[in-house]
Amino acid sequence: MAAPDNDSDHNPDGSGLTHIDADGDPRMVDVSDKATTARTAVAEGRIRMSPDTLAAIRGGQVKKGDVLQVARLAGIMAGKRTSDLIPLCHMLPGASITIDLDLDETLPGVIIRAEARIAGQTGVEMEALTAVSVGLLTVYDMAKSLDRGMFIEGIRLTHKDGGKSGTWSVD
């Protein structure tokens, strides 16, 4: 097995691939030499549904319970477990994840935004994206008996800050 490369931006075989070693095998990028910096990532996504389903969620009339609170908890839990779900994602103990859910009559549907924060050596984009994805899946699961035609869309990173690449935001 090839020795790990300490520079996550380059691979010793010259391929430029960061998660593949010189033998072509997957590898975990070594971030131990990177500076610890404050890092933030914000992601969002939405689930569209019928106006009646949105009204049931708003009115607390979904048989499985409080859709928004369960989706919030599911998103937080998923963000914390990102490294268990996505191969080669670093485990980030101590990451803070907050979830905002907005009911939007114009969709109609629910918009979920997740913010992940950490002082660490690698970014938290995947944690924010995972939190949004699982939060939206939870809304679907809890309300599917009312509306199997719901659909999830627009999951994306909207902001990241920290680390070598600095700040990036959707225009």
C-alpha positions in Angstrom: 0.0 0.0 0.0 1.3 3.4 -0.9 2.2 5.9 1.8 -0.6 8.5 2.4 -0.1 11.9 0.8 -0.3 14.7 3.4 -1.3 17.2 0.8 -5.0 16.7 0.1 -4.8 18.7 -3.1 -2.4 16.4 -4.9 -1.7 12.7 -5.4 1.9 11.4 -5.7 1.0 9.6 -9.0 0.3 13.0 -10.6 -3.4 12.1 -11.3 -4.7 15.0 -9.2 -7.2 12.6 -7.6 -7.3 13.2 -3.9 -9.0 10.0 -2.7 -7.1 7.5 -4.9 -3.6 6.4 -4.0 -0.8 5.7 -6.5 -2.0 2.1 -6.9 -5.5 3.2 -7.8 -7.0 2.2 -4.4 -9.4 4.5 -2.4 -7.7 6.3 0.5 -8.6 8.7 3.2 -7.1 12.1 2.7 -4.7 13.0 5.5 -5.7 16.4 6.9 -3.4 16.2 10.0 -1.1 18.9 8.7 -3.9 21.3 7.9 -4.5 24.3 10.1 -7.5 24.2 12.4 -9.9 27.0 11.3 -13.5 27.9 11.9 -15.5 26.3 9.1 -19.2 26.8 8.2 -21.4 25.3 5.5 -25.0 26.1 4.7 -27.2 23.8 2.5 -30.8 23.9 1.5 -33.4 21.9 -0.3 -37.2 21.6 -0.6 -40.0 19.1 -0.9 -43.0 20.0 -3.0 -46.4 18.6 -2.0 -50.1 19.3 -2.4 -51.6 22.3 -0.7 -53.7 19.8 1.5 -50.6 18.0 2.7 -48.9 21.3 3.6 -52.0 22.3 5.5 -52.0 19.0 7.4 -48.4 19.5 8.3 -49.0 23.1 9.4 -52.0 22.1 11.4 -50.3 19.2 13.2 -52.7 16.7 11.5 -50.3 14.2 10.3 -50.9 10.8 12.0 -47.2 10.1 12.6 -46.7 13.2 14.6 -45.0 16.6 14.4 -43.4 16.4 11.0 -41.2 19.5 11.4 -39.7 18.5 14.8 -39.0 15.0 13.7 -37.4 16.2 10.4 -35.3 18.7 12.4 -34.1 15.9 14.7 -33.5 13.5 11.8 -31.5 16.1 10.0 -29.3 16.9 13.0 -28.7 13.2 13.7 -27.9 12.5 10.0 -25.4 15.4 9.9 -23.6 14.0 12.9 -23.4 10.6 11.2 -22.2 11.7 7.8 -18.9 9.9 8.0 -20.9 6.6 8.6 -22.9 7.2 5.4 -20.4 8.6 2.9 -17.2 6.7 2.3 -14.0 8.7 2.8 -15.8 11.5 4.7 -13.9 12.5 7.8 -15.5 12.0 11.2 -16.1 15.5 12.7 -16.7 15.2 16.4 -18.1 18.4 17.9 -19.6 19.7 14.7 -22.7 21.9 15.4 -25.7 21.4 13.2 -28.8 23.6 13.1 -31.8 23.1 11.0 -34.4 25.6 9.9 -37.7 24.5 8.3 -40.0 26.9 6.5 -43.5 26.1 5.3 -43.9 27.8 1.9 -47.3 28.2 0.4 -46.0 29.2 -3.0 -44.2 25.9 -3.6 -46.3 24.5 -1.9 -44.0 22.6 0.4 -41.3 22.7 3.0 -37.8 24.3 2.6 -35.1 23.0 4.9 -31.8 24.8 5.5 -29.0 23.3 7.5 -25.9 25.0 8.9 -22.9 23.0 10.1 -20.1 24.6 12.0 -16.8 23.3 13.4 -13.3 24.4 14.3 -11.5 21.8 12.4 -9.1 20.7 9.7 -11.6 19.8 7.0 -14.9 21.3 5.8 -18.5 20.6 6.9 -20.2 20.8 3.5 -21.2 17.1 3.5 -22.6 17.4 7.0 -24.9 20.3 5.9 -26.0 18.5 2.7 -26.6 15.2 4.5 -28.7 17.0 7.2 -30.9 18.6 4.5 -31.3 15.4 2.5 -32.3 13.3 5.5 -34.6 16.1 6.9 -36.4 16.1 3.5 -36.7 12.3 3.4 -38.2 12.4 6.8 -40.8 14.9 5.8 -41.7 12.5 2.9 -41.8 9.5 5.2 -44.0 11.2 7.7 -46.5 12.6 5.2 -46.5 9.9 2.5 -49.8 8.5 3.5 -51.3 11.9 2.5 -49.4 12.5 -0.6 -47.2 10.0 -2.4 -46.6 12.5 -5.2 -44.3 14.7 -3.1 -40.9 15.3 -4.6 -37.6 16.5 -3.3 -35.6 19.0 -5.3 -32.9 21.7 -5.2 -30.6 20.2 -2.6 -27.4 22.3 -2.8 -24.7 24.0 -0.9 -25.4 27.7 -0.6 -22.5 28.9 1.5 -19.1 27.7 2.8 -16.5 29.5 4.8 -13.1 28.6 6.2 -10.1 26.6 5.3 -7.7 27.2 2.4 -10.3 27.9 -0.2 -12.0 30.6 1.9 -15.5 31.8 1.4 -17.9 30.7 -1.3 -21.6 31.6 -1.7 -24.3 31.1 -4.3 -24.9 34.3 -6.1 
